[in-house]
Amino acid sequence: MSYEAGSKECRHLIEAKESLLLAMESLSNINSTDILQIQIKEIYNKLETLHDKRKKIEFSS
């Protein structure tokens, strides 16, 4: 982890994003997984949005 997470929710979001990155890396070595990689990236981006919102909540409190 590159920085100290502020809450359990942030830590879980970071862990989920890291897991998706590992999955995308593994799939990049398998033929015909382009669509799966795109779908995982979309989920990653949704988690990133949730994480950004959570960070704003924590920093404003």
C-alpha positions in Angstrom: 0.0 0.0 0.0 1.5 3.3 -1.0 0.0 5.4 1.8 -1.8 5.0 5.1 -5.5 4.5 4.5 -7.8 6.6 6.6 -10.6 4.2 7.3 -11.5 0.5 7.0 -13.7 1.4 4.0 -10.8 3.1 2.3 -8.5 0.1 3.1 -11.1 -2.3 1.6 -11.5 -0.1 -1.5 -7.7 0.0 -2.0 -7.4 -3.8 -1.5 -10.2 -4.4 -4.0 -8.6 -2.1 -6.6 -5.2 -3.9 -6.1 -6.9 -7.2 -6.6 -8.4 -6.0 -9.9 -5.1 -4.8 -11.1 -3.6 -8.2 -10.4 -6.5 -9.8 -12.3 -6.0 -7.5 -15.3 -2.3 -8.3 -15.3 -2.9 -12.0 -15.3 -5.5 -11.8 -18.0 -3.2 -9.8 -20.2 -1.2 -13.0 -20.7 -4.3 -14.9 -21.9 -5.7 -14.7 -25.4 -9.2 -13.5 -26.0 -9.7 -11.8 -22.7 -9.9 -8.2 -24.0 -13.6 -7.8 -23.1 -13.0 -9.1 -19.6 -10.1 -6.7 -19.1 -12.3 -3.8 -20.2 -15.0 -4.9 -17.8 -12.6 -5.2 -15.0 -11.2 -1.7 -15.8 -14.7 -0.3 -15.7 -15.2 -1.8 -12.2 -11.8 -0.5 -11.2 -12.9 3.0 -12.3 -16.1 2.8 -10.3 -14.2 1.7 -7.2 -11.8 4.6 -7.8 -14.8 7.0 -7.9 -16.1 5.5 -4.6 -12.6 5.8 -3.1 -12.3 9.5 -4.1 -15.7 10.3 -2.6 -14.8 8.5 0.6 -11.5 10.4 0.9 -13.4 13.7 0.5 -15.7 12.7 3.3 -12.9 11.8 5.6 -10.8 14.9 4.8 -13.8 17.2 5.4 -14.6 15.8 8.8 
